[in-house]
């Protein structure tokens, strides 16, 4: 296949995935007009319409979707092989995109990367903080971070943190005006600070376990956030109970700024894992990243 045809197919992949000529052109470093001209030329040579264009969006046609699914993985394999060859240099390098939640980013990823990256200046990491259960293959991430029980079975999972526990906490100022809950159901009579999960737009139900008994409690209150840091701030300000990771609340509990309740209902569960597609070739640089994050 001629070089121009390969370039046009690569450009088509960018447009089809981004569903935007503007974003694809920025990604490829070309003008929108040049990209549009390349797509028209590719469609003319193939005798098929590959993209549906409107004033608001661009989307693959049925033929375009089929082409995307057939050649996309092959181009990714070629890029991975080239990256692997590039890493035969003295210093491993490359850019890796990771999606993770705020808590795992602040407590695991950043502390470990802060030690690793100064040693390898050619290694670049982009972290997107997101609570959604992102499809890392569809969104073209190299890896993601989830709790062990959330990782899909077709992924390779590497433990990067010990088991976790959640904690239910409130400020002394709130407890001075309210009774102390003795069982999870008692929280229904209290003001609680909720977390909205973006994947389905649902309010997260607080999970409890004691012995063989498991409970999920849908609490209520004045505030809903999608970030753990704001939940902690609201709890410290006396707006009600918060359900947060034990290590996040521990400093404030130790100083008496928060009081923990229902501790016997908060059982340990599998902690954070780095995960990536099983078909992904482990390049030297990515392998270095995985080993730096691995829980030892």
VORONU-886579 format. One record per residue (C-alpha): residue number from 0; residue in three letters; x, y, z. Coordinates in steps of 0.05 Angstrom, whole numbers. Example, Ala and Ser with C-alpha at 12.3 -4.5 7.8 and 13.67 -1.06 7.14 Angstrom:
<rokols>
{rokol 0,"ALA",{246,-90,156}}
{rokol 1,"SER",{273,-21,143}}
</rokols>
This chain:
<rokols>
{rokol 0,"UNK",{0,0,0}}
{rokol 1,"UNK",{27,69,-18}}
{rokol 2,"UNK",{50,115,38}}
{rokol 3,"UNK",{-5,166,25}}
{rokol 4,"UNK",{-59,114,31}}
{rokol 5,"UNK",{-31,91,98}}
{rokol 6,"UNK",{-30,163,122}}
{rokol 7,"UNK",{-102,173,100}}
{rokol 8,"UNK",{-124,110,138}}
{rokol 9,"UNK",{-88,135,200}}
{rokol 10,"UNK",{-124,202,192}}
{rokol 11,"UNK",{-190,166,184}}
{rokol 12,"UNK",{-179,129,250}}
{rokol 13,"UNK",{-168,195,285}}
{rokol 14,"UNK",{-231,227,257}}
{rokol 15,"UNK",{-274,165,269}}
{rokol 16,"UNK",{-251,159,341}}
{rokol 17,"UNK",{-254,233,359}}
{rokol 18,"UNK",{-319,243,319}}
{rokol 19,"UNK",{-292,313,303}}
{rokol 20,"UNK",{-249,341,248}}
{rokol 21,"UNK",{-226,396,296}}
{rokol 22,"UNK",{-200,349,350}}
{rokol 23,"UNK",{-171,300,300}}
{rokol 24,"UNK",{-134,355,263}}
{rokol 25,"UNK",{-105,380,328}}
{rokol 26,"UNK",{-84,310,347}}
{rokol 27,"UNK",{-50,298,279}}
{rokol 28,"UNK",{-20,368,274}}
{rokol 29,"UNK",{-53,384,206}}
{rokol 30,"UNK",{-105,434,183}}
{rokol 31,"UNK",{-179,416,182}}
{rokol 32,"UNK",{-183,431,108}}
{rokol 33,"UNK",{-124,384,93}}
{rokol 34,"UNK",{-157,330,136}}
{rokol 35,"UNK",{-224,338,101}}
{rokol 36,"UNK",{-190,334,33}}
{rokol 37,"UNK",{-154,270,54}}
{rokol 38,"UNK",{-220,238,76}}
{rokol 39,"UNK",{-255,256,11}}
{rokol 40,"UNK",{-196,226,-28}}
{rokol 41,"UNK",{-198,162,14}}
{rokol 42,"UNK",{-274,155,3}}
{rokol 43,"UNK",{-265,167,-71}}
{rokol 44,"UNK",{-211,113,-78}}
{rokol 45,"UNK",{-252,63,-39}}
{rokol 46,"UNK",{-317,80,-72}}
{rokol 47,"UNK",{-351,81,-4}}
{rokol 48,"UNK",{-377,135,42}}
{rokol 49,"UNK",{-339,126,108}}
{rokol 50,"UNK",{-362,186,148}}
{rokol 51,"UNK",{-429,221,158}}
{rokol 52,"UNK",{-418,296,166}}
{rokol 53,"UNK",{-467,346,195}}
{rokol 54,"UNK",{-457,417,221}}
{rokol 55,"UNK",{-453,389,292}}
{rokol 56,"UNK",{-420,322,289}}
{rokol 57,"UNK",{-381,271,249}}
{rokol 58,"UNK",{-395,196,255}}
{rokol 59,"UNK",{-373,134,218}}
{rokol 60,"UNK",{-422,102,169}}
{rokol 61,"UNK",{-434,28,172}}
{rokol 62,"UNK",{-376,18,125}}
{rokol 63,"UNK",{-334,67,165}}
{rokol 64,"UNK",{-349,30,230}}
{rokol 65,"UNK",{-329,-36,198}}
{rokol 66,"UNK",{-264,-6,174}}
{rokol 67,"UNK",{-251,25,243}}
{rokol 68,"UNK",{-261,-42,278}}
{rokol 69,"UNK",{-218,-81,227}}
{rokol 70,"UNK",{-157,-36,220}}
{rokol 71,"UNK",{-157,1,287}}
{rokol 72,"UNK",{-126,-57,327}}
{rokol 73,"UNK",{-75,-70,272}}
{rokol 74,"UNK",{-51,2,273}}
{rokol 75,"UNK",{-47,0,349}}
{rokol 76,"UNK",{-3,-63,344}}
{rokol 77,"UNK",{42,-28,295}}
{rokol 78,"UNK",{48,33,340}}
{rokol 79,"UNK",{63,-12,400}}
{rokol 80,"UNK",{118,-48,361}}
{rokol 81,"UNK",{149,18,340}}
{rokol 82,"UNK",{146,43,412}}
{rokol 83,"UNK",{179,-21,435}}
{rokol 84,"UNK",{235,-12,384}}
{rokol 85,"UNK",{243,60,405}}
{rokol 86,"UNK",{254,38,476}}
{rokol 87,"UNK",{317,0,457}}
{rokol 88,"UNK",{351,66,472}}
{rokol 89,"UNK",{390,74,537}}
{rokol 90,"UNK",{332,111,570}}
{rokol 91,"UNK",{260,83,567}}
{rokol 92,"UNK",{210,134,543}}
{rokol 93,"UNK",{139,144,518}}
{rokol 94,"UNK",{73,174,538}}
{rokol 95,"UNK",{22,134,578}}
{rokol 96,"UNK",{-50,154,593}}
{rokol 97,"UNK",{-82,129,657}}
{rokol 98,"UNK",{-153,140,683}}
{rokol 99,"UNK",{-163,137,759}}
{rokol 100,"UNK",{-204,165,816}}
{rokol 101,"UNK",{-182,223,859}}
{rokol 102,"UNK",{-166,182,920}}
{rokol 103,"UNK",{-122,131,884}}
{rokol 104,"UNK",{-88,187,846}}
{rokol 105,"UNK",{-70,226,909}}
{rokol 106,"UNK",{-52,167,953}}
{rokol 107,"UNK",{-20,117,905}}
{rokol 108,"UNK",{-5,142,835}}
{rokol 109,"UNK",{25,210,849}}
{rokol 110,"UNK",{70,191,908}}
{rokol 111,"UNK",{100,133,868}}
{rokol 112,"UNK",{106,171,802}}
{rokol 113,"UNK",{139,230,838}}
{rokol 114,"UNK",{196,182,855}}
{rokol 115,"UNK",{199,148,787}}
{rokol 116,"UNK",{194,204,737}}
{rokol 117,"UNK",{256,245,757}}
{rokol 118,"UNK",{298,183,740}}
{rokol 119,"UNK",{268,176,670}}
{rokol 120,"UNK",{259,244,636}}
{rokol 121,"UNK",{234,212,572}}
{rokol 122,"UNK",{176,179,608}}
{rokol 123,"UNK",{111,219,607}}
{rokol 124,"UNK",{46,202,644}}
{rokol 125,"UNK",{-22,234,633}}
{rokol 126,"UNK",{-73,221,689}}
{rokol 127,"UNK",{-147,234,680}}
{rokol 128,"UNK",{-184,237,747}}
{rokol 129,"UNK",{-252,206,736}}
{rokol 130,"UNK",{-299,163,779}}
{rokol 131,"UNK",{-333,134,717}}
{rokol 132,"UNK",{-318,61,700}}
{rokol 133,"UNK",{-285,83,636}}
{rokol 134,"UNK",{-276,34,578}}
{rokol 135,"UNK",{-200,42,571}}
{rokol 136,"UNK",{-198,7,504}}
{rokol 137,"UNK",{-252,51,472}}
{rokol 138,"UNK",{-224,114,503}}
{rokol 139,"UNK",{-152,94,484}}
{rokol 140,"UNK",{-122,95,554}}
{rokol 141,"UNK",{-61,52,566}}
{rokol 142,"UNK",{-86,32,635}}
{rokol 143,"UNK",{-136,48,690}}
{rokol 144,"UNK",{-142,42,765}}
{rokol 145,"UNK",{-201,8,799}}
{rokol 146,"UNK",{-216,-31,862}}
{rokol 147,"UNK",{-199,-104,853}}
{rokol 148,"UNK",{-272,-127,851}}
{rokol 149,"UNK",{-287,-77,794}}
{rokol 150,"UNK",{-234,-101,744}}
{rokol 151,"UNK",{-263,-139,684}}
{rokol 152,"UNK",{-240,-211,677}}
{rokol 153,"UNK",{-210,-200,608}}
{rokol 154,"UNK",{-160,-149,636}}
{rokol 155,"UNK",{-93,-159,668}}
{rokol 156,"UNK",{-96,-132,740}}
{rokol 157,"UNK",{-36,-113,782}}
{rokol 158,"UNK",{-47,-97,856}}
{rokol 159,"UNK",{-19,-28,872}}
{rokol 160,"UNK",{-48,-19,942}}
{rokol 161,"UNK",{-66,-61,1004}}
{rokol 162,"UNK",{-137,-79,1022}}
{rokol 163,"UNK",{-181,-19,1040}}
{rokol 164,"UNK",{-236,-2,1090}}
{rokol 165,"UNK",{-287,53,1088}}
{rokol 166,"UNK",{-306,96,1147}}
{rokol 167,"UNK",{-368,134,1168}}
{rokol 168,"UNK",{-349,200,1200}}
{rokol 169,"UNK",{-380,265,1223}}
{rokol 170,"UNK",{-356,328,1258}}
{rokol 171,"UNK",{-367,336,1333}}
{rokol 172,"UNK",{-409,397,1318}}
{rokol 173,"UNK",{-458,354,1279}}
{rokol 174,"UNK",{-459,298,1331}}
{rokol 175,"UNK",{-473,350,1386}}
{rokol 176,"UNK",{-542,360,1354}}
{rokol 177,"UNK",{-555,288,1332}}
{rokol 178,"UNK",{-556,218,1361}}
{rokol 179,"UNK",{-500,169,1346}}
{rokol 180,"UNK",{-521,114,1297}}
{rokol 181,"UNK",{-515,43,1324}}
{rokol 182,"UNK",{-531,7,1259}}
{rokol 183,"UNK",{-528,27,1185}}
{rokol 184,"UNK",{-604,35,1180}}
{rokol 185,"UNK",{-600,91,1232}}
{rokol 186,"UNK",{-566,135,1180}}
{rokol 187,"UNK",{-633,143,1145}}
{rokol 188,"UNK",{-652,191,1201}}
{rokol 189,"UNK",{-589,233,1192}}
{rokol 190,"UNK",{-562,284,1143}}
{rokol 191,"UNK",{-509,251,1100}}
{rokol 192,"UNK",{-463,276,1045}}
{rokol 193,"UNK",{-471,237,981}}
{rokol 194,"UNK",{-426,218,923}}
{rokol 195,"UNK",{-454,217,852}}
{rokol 196,"UNK",{-425,164,807}}
{rokol 197,"UNK",{-419,192,735}}
{rokol 198,"UNK",{-424,124,700}}
{rokol 199,"UNK",{-499,118,710}}
{rokol 200,"UNK",{-513,185,743}}
{rokol 201,"UNK",{-534,149,807}}
{rokol 202,"UNK",{-523,167,879}}
{rokol 203,"UNK",{-475,117,910}}
{rokol 204,"UNK",{-507,71,961}}
{rokol 205,"UNK",{-464,63,1024}}
{rokol 206,"UNK",{-441,-10,1032}}
{rokol 207,"UNK",{-435,-46,1098}}
{rokol 208,"UNK",{-416,-116,1120}}
{rokol 209,"UNK",{-412,-152,1186}}
{rokol 210,"UNK",{-401,-226,1187}}
{rokol 211,"UNK",{-446,-257,1134}}
{rokol 212,"UNK",{-493,-197,1132}}
{rokol 213,"UNK",{-486,-146,1076}}
{rokol 214,"UNK",{-526,-81,1070}}
{rokol 215,"UNK",{-531,-23,1022}}
{rokol 216,"UNK",{-562,40,1050}}
{rokol 217,"UNK",{-586,98,1006}}
{rokol 218,"UNK",{-576,158,1051}}
{rokol 219,"UNK",{-601,230,1042}}
{rokol 220,"UNK",{-577,300,1057}}
{rokol 221,"UNK",{-568,370,1031}}
{rokol 222,"UNK",{-504,358,992}}
{rokol 223,"UNK",{-481,315,934}}
{rokol 224,"UNK",{-411,317,905}}
{rokol 225,"UNK",{-371,279,853}}
{rokol 226,"UNK",{-304,288,888}}
{rokol 227,"UNK",{-280,259,954}}
{rokol 228,"UNK",{-243,322,975}}
{rokol 229,"UNK",{-307,363,976}}
{rokol 230,"UNK",{-343,309,1016}}
{rokol 231,"UNK",{-288,312,1068}}
{rokol 232,"UNK",{-292,388,1072}}
{rokol 233,"UNK",{-368,385,1081}}
{rokol 234,"UNK",{-361,333,1136}}
{rokol 235,"UNK",{-310,376,1172}}
{rokol 236,"UNK",{-357,435,1167}}
{rokol 237,"UNK",{-412,396,1203}}
{rokol 238,"UNK",{-459,382,1145}}
{rokol 239,"UNK",{-470,310,1166}}
{rokol 240,"UNK",{-441,240,1159}}
{rokol 241,"UNK",{-391,223,1104}}
{rokol 242,"UNK",{-372,154,1076}}
{rokol 243,"UNK",{-298,159,1057}}
{rokol 244,"UNK",{-236,114,1054}}
{rokol 245,"UNK",{-208,100,1123}}
{rokol 246,"UNK",{-140,130,1107}}
{rokol 247,"UNK",{-171,194,1081}}
{rokol 248,"UNK",{-208,206,1147}}
{rokol 249,"UNK",{-154,180,1195}}
{rokol 250,"UNK",{-115,246,1205}}
{rokol 251,"UNK",{-178,285,1221}}
{rokol 252,"UNK",{-203,229,1267}}
{rokol 253,"UNK",{-136,228,1303}}
{rokol 254,"UNK",{-141,303,1316}}
{rokol 255,"UNK",{-213,299,1340}}
{rokol 256,"UNK",{-239,339,1280}}
{rokol 257,"UNK",{-281,279,1258}}
{rokol 258,"UNK",{-313,223,1298}}
{rokol 259,"UNK",{-319,153,1269}}
{rokol 260,"UNK",{-381,110,1278}}
{rokol 261,"UNK",{-404,41,1255}}
{rokol 262,"UNK",{-332,17,1251}}
{rokol 263,"UNK",{-353,-56,1262}}
{rokol 264,"UNK",{-396,-51,1199}}
{rokol 265,"UNK",{-338,-30,1154}}
{rokol 266,"UNK",{-303,-93,1130}}
{rokol 267,"UNK",{-239,-94,1088}}
{rokol 268,"UNK",{-244,-105,1013}}
{rokol 269,"UNK",{-194,-112,955}}
{rokol 270,"UNK",{-156,-47,945}}
{rokol 271,"UNK",{-134,-11,882}}
{rokol 272,"UNK",{-108,-48,821}}
{rokol 273,"UNK",{-76,-22,757}}
{rokol 274,"UNK",{-108,-57,698}}
{rokol 275,"UNK",{-95,-60,623}}
{rokol 276,"UNK",{-118,-102,563}}
{rokol 277,"UNK",{-91,-173,562}}
{rokol 278,"UNK",{-71,-164,489}}
{rokol 279,"UNK",{-29,-103,505}}
{rokol 280,"UNK",{45,-115,492}}
{rokol 281,"UNK",{85,-98,554}}
{rokol 282,"UNK",{138,-50,528}}
{rokol 283,"UNK",{200,-37,571}}
{rokol 284,"UNK",{175,33,591}}
{rokol 285,"UNK",{105,9,608}}
{rokol 286,"UNK",{135,-50,646}}
{rokol 287,"UNK",{177,0,685}}
{rokol 288,"UNK",{115,39,702}}
{rokol 289,"UNK",{77,-23,724}}
{rokol 290,"UNK",{134,-47,769}}
{rokol 291,"UNK",{140,22,801}}
{rokol 292,"UNK",{66,21,819}}
{rokol 293,"UNK",{62,-52,840}}
{rokol 294,"UNK",{44,-63,913}}
{rokol 295,"UNK",{102,-98,948}}
</rokols>
